[in-house]
């Protein structure tokens, strides 16, 4: 019996906790937490990867919504003024005209 009591006392001193905390319930609880954290299908690493994917997709969603808004503005511009749209967006010009592009940084 003394040998059985010695092992939990050594383990408790190694970990730095009271020997009263070393029992079957705490051991099972710690093993359960370790299992869920590292070996389960939904572990910490899968969670972090999923969180990164969600963040990237939300940023892509914002970008696509901006593109949709711009496309709707272009559509309205095309409906209202075909010539202006063709000249500005597709650089079309009449014969005898020159196009000068000024790029702003």
C-alpha positions in Angstrom: 0.0 0.0 0.0 2.9 2.4 0.7 4.2 1.8 -2.8 0.8 2.8 -4.3 0.7 6.0 -2.2 4.3 6.9 -3.1 3.6 7.2 -6.9 0.9 9.9 -6.6 3.0 11.8 -4.1 6.0 11.8 -6.5 3.8 12.8 -9.4 2.2 15.6 -7.3 5.6 17.0 -6.3 6.8 16.7 -10.0 3.8 18.7 -11.3 3.8 21.1 -8.3 0.3 20.4 -7.0 -1.0 19.1 -3.7 -1.1 15.3 -3.5 -4.8 15.5 -2.7 -5.5 16.7 -6.3 -4.0 13.4 -7.7 -7.0 11.1 -8.0 -8.8 9.2 -10.7 -11.2 12.1 -11.5 -8.5 14.7 -12.1 -6.5 12.2 -14.2 -9.5 11.4 -16.3 -10.4 15.1 -16.6 -6.9 16.0 -17.7 -6.7 13.2 -20.2 -10.1 14.2 -21.6 -9.0 17.8 -22.1 -5.8 16.7 -23.7 -7.8 14.4 -26.0 -10.2 17.2 -27.1 -7.4 19.7 -27.5 -5.0 17.7 -29.7 -6.5 14.4 -31.0 -10.2 15.0 -31.6 -11.6 15.9 -35.1 -12.4 19.4 -33.9 -9.1 20.1 -32.1 -7.4 23.5 -31.6 -5.5 23.3 -34.9 -8.6 22.6 -36.9 -10.3 25.5 -35.1 -7.5 27.9 -35.9 -7.5 26.9 -39.5 -11.2 27.3 -39.8 -11.0 30.7 -38.2 -8.4 31.8 -40.7 -10.6 30.5 -43.6 -13.6 32.4 -42.2 -11.6 35.6 -41.9 -10.3 35.3 -45.5 -13.8 34.5 -46.8 -15.3 37.5 -45.0 -12.6 39.8 -46.6 -13.4 38.3 -50.0 -17.1 38.9 -49.4 -16.4 42.6 -48.7 -14.3 42.8 -51.9 -17.0 41.1 -54.0 -19.7 43.4 -52.6 -17.6 46.4 -53.6 -17.2 44.9 -57.1 -21.0 44.4 -57.3 -21.6 48.0 -56.3 -19.2 49.2 -58.9 -20.7 47.0 -61.6 -24.2 48.4 -60.7 -22.9 51.9 -61.0 -21.3 51.1 -64.4 -24.6 49.6 -65.5 -26.5 52.7 -64.6 -23.8 54.8 -66.3 -24.1 52.7 -69.4 -27.9 53.1 -69.5 -27.7 56.9 -69.0 -24.8 57.8 -71.3 -23.5 55.2 -73.7 -20.9 57.5 -75.3 -19.4 58.6 -72.0 -19.1 55.1 -70.9 -17.5 53.9 -74.1 -15.0 56.7 -74.1 -14.0 56.4 -70.4 -14.1 52.6 -69.8 -13.1 51.2 -73.2 -11.1 54.1 -74.6 -13.1 54.4 -77.8 -12.8 57.5 -79.8 -14.0 59.0 -83.1 -11.7 59.1 -86.1 -9.4 62.2 -85.9 -9.4 62.3 -82.1 -6.5 61.6 -79.9 -6.7 59.9 -76.5 -4.4 61.2 -73.7 -4.3 59.0 -70.6 -3.3 60.6 -67.3 -2.7 58.1 -64.5 -2.9 59.3 -61.0 -1.0 57.6 -58.2 
